Amino acid sequence: MSEKSEWLTNDQVSELLGLKYSTLYTYRKRNTLPEPDTYIGRTPVWNRKTIEEWQRNRKLDSIEVVENT
């Protein structure tokens, strides 16, 4: 059975991550957030797995920084 993709908009990504929209916007402008997986019209969307993987890696990076200080 194939797994259905879940596409997330800016608002949904910010809600999932617990960030204000303005913080998400800043992450996008600074290329901290992954590029959108695709666009629906002019709306950028990410696959939920892309965001969850990015969030996991981000947490791992912050743990390494704390351990190295």
C-alpha positions as CSV (number, residue, x, y, z in Angstrom):
1,M,0.0,0.0,0.0
2,S,1.4,3.4,-0.9
3,E,1.6,6.1,1.7
4,K,-0.3,9.3,1.0
5,S,1.8,12.5,1.1
6,E,0.7,15.3,3.4
7,W,1.5,18.7,2.0
8,L,1.9,21.6,4.5
9,T,1.5,25.3,3.8
10,N,3.5,28.1,5.6
11,D,0.8,28.4,8.3
12,Q,0.7,24.6,8.8
13,V,4.5,24.4,9.1
14,S,4.6,27.2,11.6
15,E,1.9,25.5,13.6
16,L,3.6,22.1,13.5
17,L,6.9,23.6,14.6
18,G,5.4,25.9,17.2
19,L,6.8,29.0,15.5
20,K,5.3,32.4,14.8
21,Y,4.8,32.9,11.1
22,S,7.3,35.8,11.2
23,T,10.0,33.4,12.5
24,L,9.2,30.9,9.8
25,Y,9.5,33.7,7.2
26,T,12.9,34.6,8.6
27,Y,14.0,31.0,8.4
28,R,13.0,30.9,4.8
29,K,14.8,34.1,3.9
30,R,18.0,33.0,5.7
31,N,17.8,29.6,3.9
32,T,17.5,27.8,7.3
33,L,14.3,26.1,6.4
34,P,14.4,23.5,3.5
35,E,13.2,24.7,0.2
36,P,9.6,23.9,-0.5
37,D,9.1,20.5,-2.1
38,T,6.7,22.0,-4.6
39,Y,4.3,24.8,-5.3
40,I,0.6,24.7,-5.6
41,G,0.0,27.7,-7.8
42,R,2.2,30.3,-6.1
43,T,1.9,28.7,-2.7
44,P,5.0,26.9,-1.4
45,V,4.3,23.5,0.2
46,W,6.4,21.0,2.0
47,N,5.9,17.3,2.5
48,R,5.3,16.6,6.3
49,K,8.3,14.2,6.2
50,T,10.6,16.9,4.9
51,I,9.8,19.2,7.8
52,E,9.8,16.5,10.5
53,E,13.3,15.3,9.3
54,W,14.6,18.9,9.2
55,Q,13.3,19.4,12.8
56,R,14.9,16.2,14.0
57,N,18.3,17.1,12.5
58,R,18.0,20.6,13.9
59,K,17.5,19.2,17.4
60,L,20.4,16.9,16.9
61,D,22.6,19.8,15.8
62,S,21.7,21.8,18.9
63,I,22.5,18.8,21.2
64,E,26.0,18.6,19.5
65,V,26.7,22.3,20.1
66,V,25.8,22.0,23.8
67,E,27.9,18.9,24.2
68,N,30.9,20.6,22.5
69,T,30.8,23.7,24.7
